Structures are given as structure tokens and as C-alpha cells.
Amino acid sequence: MESGKQVSWKITNNGALPLDISSIYLAWPSVNKKEVKVLLNGVEICSPDLVPPSATINSGWKGTVAARTIGAGKTGTLTFEFESTATCTDQSGYTINVQFSSGCSANLAPAANCQAAGGSALTISAKKVSWTITNNGATPLDIGGIDLTWPQANGKEMKVTLGGVEIYSPDLPAPSASFCSGWKGTLTDRTIQPGQTRILAFDFEKTASTSPSGYTINVRLNPGCILSFPSP
């Protein structure tokens, strides 16, 4: 659940003993900027000041162990507060893994049964970097958000197209960005139909580096899956 600069997740302890948090792994959209505060049931348990897109918290806790404990049979609300408004409301933009000192864990992760597939390689030509996405499922998939990193030498990211149709004009500075709003055109323009392959392309300010290792792409698709280059 997102509200302003905060993202909250409820964790229920179905066991007979209390569970205290020993570590947290969090991945989040870069557009949220830094992760500045972690709360459990409204009580601050950490003030990490962490840079996106991911981090692990396993030290620097505030307060007592009790402050980060979920009692037996209780539900706790874990809240992450960011530097900027959490504008990406699609939960597939977030991954959370909470480890407890007892050895058990709770996970929030993108759906594993994604019916789409991303190409194994990028096509890089002049100022453009392209990646193919295929919908192998029976229902349409629309792009809800994109996380992108690219070489500083490429300059700004100027335009995003899907199937040759412009869906975003970000004018974003290197080396990374996340976007999930401000789309151009209609939802149909960023939808991949069943059995269809479409080319997602990024146009840069300068000639694009030809080394694929300089790029990472995460595409969040609705309903509920995420594609990554390079693949995990």
C-alpha cells in the first residue's frame, strides 16, 4: 500500500512465538529516491538513508528489539519512507525480504509465473538501444513502469518507444531512472497482445555505448510480472 512518500506492507505472525526482525532486503523504484526511514507499527526502527535501487538493512537499528518484534498471532505493518513521493503504485516495482532471528522469513516479490519473455541480447545502433519483449500468454500485458540504467557517455535518455510508437519523453540525466507515470498516448500504445513481439527502444542524447554490460532494464508489466535485462 502506497501513501505519499510511504510504502507499507502487513506481515502476520501465525506462529506461537514472537518474531523479531534481524534483516531487511528492499528493492524499490529509483524515482522514489533515497530510503530514509523504516517503521514497524508506526515506530521508527531504522533511519538508513539508502540510495536506490536496492539495499540490505541488518544493523543500525533504533530502539529495542521489542520495537521490531511481531507478537504471536499478531499482524505488524512494516513501512518504508522515501525521500520523494512513491509515485509507482504497482507493487511489482518493489521486492521485500524480511529475515527474523528465528530463521524464518517473509517475502514480497514480483510474480514468478510471468508469461512474457525478454530478448537475450540488446540491439544497439547509433543513439538507440532496443530490446524485444514477447507475450507468450493468453492475456494482454501493458507496461506499468520501467527502471533503466545506462552509461554516462550516452548523455540523457530522450525518448522511449514501443513498436515504433513513442510512449514516453523523459529527458532524464544519466546514469539511471525509473518512470511509471507521465506516459504519452494511450494504454494500447504500451500494450503487448497475446502472441505478439514488440520492440522496446530507448533513444539517447549521444551515440550509445555498444557494450551491453553498461545497461540494465526492468520492465514492470500488468498484470503482475517483471522482465529484466540481463535476466536474473
CORMORA-V859385 format. One record per pair of residues at least 6 apart in sequence whose ideal C-beta (glycine too) atoms are under 7 Angstrom apart, sorted by the first residue. I is the first residue (numbers start at 1). J is the second residue. Records with the same first field share a line. If there is no record, write none. Layout:
I->J / J
This chain:
1->8
2->86 / 89
4->85
5->81 / 82 / 84 / 85 / 86
6->79 / 80 / 81 / 86
7->80 / 86 / 94
8->77 / 78 / 79
9->78 / 96 / 108
10->75 / 77
11->70 / 75 / 76 / 78 / 98 / 106
12->75
13->19 / 70 / 71 / 72 / 73 / 74
15->72
16->72
17->72
18->69 / 70 / 71 / 72
19->69 / 70 / 100 / 102
20->65 / 68 / 69 / 100 / 101
21->68 / 98 / 100
22->58 / 99 / 100 / 101
23->56 / 57 / 58 / 99
24->38 / 57 / 98
25->56 / 97
26->35 / 54 / 55 / 80 / 96
27->53 / 54 / 94 / 95
28->35 / 52 / 53 / 93 / 94
29->88 / 93 / 145 / 147 / 178 / 180
30->52 / 53 / 147 / 176 / 177 / 178
31->84 / 87 / 88 / 178 / 179 / 180
32->52 / 82 / 84 / 86
33->52 / 82 / 83 / 84
34->49 / 50 / 51 / 82 / 83
35->48 / 50 / 55 / 80 / 82
36->47 / 49 / 81 / 82 / 83
37->44 / 47 / 81
38->45 / 46 / 48 / 57 / 80
39->45 / 79
40->67 / 68 / 76 / 78
41->76 / 77
43->63 / 67
44->62
45->61 / 62 / 63 / 67 / 68
46->57 / 60 / 61 / 62
47->62
48->55 / 57 / 60
53->147
61->68
70->76
78->98
87->180 / 181
88->145 / 178 / 180
90->144 / 145 / 180 / 220 / 222
92->110 / 220 / 224 / 225 / 226
93->145 / 180 / 220
94->108
95->108 / 109 / 110
96->107 / 108
97->105 / 107
98->105 / 106
99->105
110->224 / 225 / 226
111->224 / 225
114->225 / 226 / 227
115->135 / 136 / 137
116->133 / 134 / 135 / 136 / 141 / 192 / 221 / 225 / 227
117->134 / 136
118->131 / 133 / 227 / 229 / 231
119->131 / 132
121->212
122->129 / 130 / 131 / 212 / 215 / 229
123->130
124->208 / 210
126->207
127->203 / 204 / 206 / 207 / 208
128->201 / 202 / 203 / 208
129->201 / 202 / 208 / 215
130->199 / 200 / 201
131->200 / 217 / 229
132->197 / 199
133->192 / 197 / 198 / 200 / 219 / 227
134->197
135->141 / 192 / 193 / 194 / 195 / 196
137->194
138->194
139->194
140->191 / 192 / 193 / 194
141->191 / 192 / 221 / 222
142->187 / 190 / 191 / 221 / 222
143->162 / 190 / 219 / 221
144->180 / 220 / 221 / 222
145->178 / 179 / 180 / 220
146->179 / 218 / 219
147->178 / 218
148->157 / 176 / 177 / 202 / 217
149->175 / 176 / 215 / 216
150->157 / 174 / 175 / 204 / 214 / 215
151->175 / 209 / 214
152->174 / 175
153->206 / 209
154->174 / 204 / 205 / 206 / 208 / 209
155->174 / 204 / 205 / 206
156->171 / 172 / 173 / 174 / 204 / 205
157->170 / 172 / 177 / 202 / 204
158->171 / 203 / 204 / 205
159->166 / 169 / 203
160->167 / 168 / 170 / 202
161->167 / 201
162->189 / 190 / 198 / 200
163->198 / 199
165->185 / 189
166->184
167->183 / 184 / 185 / 189 / 190
168->179 / 182 / 183 / 184
169->184
170->177 / 179
183->190
192->198
200->219
215->229
216->229
217->228 / 229
218->226 / 228
219->226 / 227
220->226
221->227
